């Protein structure tokens, strides 16, 4: 494994490692205004939500690494402490990228990127009509993390109004993660897209306390077939199937496999681990446990 002392790298090199490893990152497409009321629009991937009560979003228009200058967004929120954070869907990612061009002060990136200004209801900066969700925010604090190039400036913004395109809501009125079709920033010029092909579900261990990987029998835990993800799923159960259920599963589902490999115990164990792996892919954790426990059961 390569080990790096951050102090031994140039800012550009360190920046590359950080952005390549911490990804994908959500994008804050931030609209602000200057003291003359001129709008500015720029995307930032140093961004996330940090509190729900109060609702706080934080993004960072960092100092430029090459010449240590500051960005118009940062300068604007110091003078007019309001911002609209618009989320970025796949349908506007190219326009978002175009808006990141370092145009001269006063140039309207809405016009340059071909996006539509939409008046906000509480704050002064306009919203992006094409964005599926727009957060009107009041800037509560700006924390400067340094004075050298590459230093971040944390803009702590409290949400005071939310606008959601109803087309991205499901029947329960919640945001559909597939319909909203968000994109995220990765390293270099790469983005990621949150669509049906790239998304998957992992049940949260909130309602139960899993037994943990350490409680999985050693012959299963040290399997050459099962991965860490597989073991994580197996360790997220509260109780193992009882002996009666395991025997019933063996007779009903695995009898042919046991007959075929009766005299080849090592091959039988491996086959059962492969069977369990396939069941885990289908989300059938209880059946996977039954398949694994049949090997030493009876």
Beta strands, then each sheet from edge to edge (+ up, - down):
strand 1: 28-33
strand 2: 39-44
strand 3: 47-52
strand 4: 55-60
strand 5: 82-86
strand 6: 117-118
strand 7: 127-128
strand 8: 133-144
strand 9: 153-164
strand 10: 183-185
strand 11: 191-193
sheet 1: 2+ 1- 5+ 8- 9+ 4- 3+
sheet 2: 6+ 7-
sheet 3: 10+ 11-
end
